[in-house]
Amino acid sequence: MDANVSVIIAVYNAEEYLKQCLDSVCNQTLKDIEIICINDGSSDGYYNKFFSLPYEKTFLKLNHF
């Protein structure tokens, strides 16, 4: 997929806010997007939360650093 817009979201210890954040981005009128979630050593359960959310994973990317 070649998206026109890339949205980069930092998910460091953001488990509590991850769903709300992704809902907000996914509900925008522009649909030709990719969402890149960046983690830098998070210690909460964001990883399980990320994969339990009902989003099409083809435009979601998760990167660990």
Beta strands, then each sheet from edge to edge (+ up, - down):
strand 1: 5-10
strand 2: 33-39
strand 3: 60-64
sheet 1: 1+ 2+ 3+
end
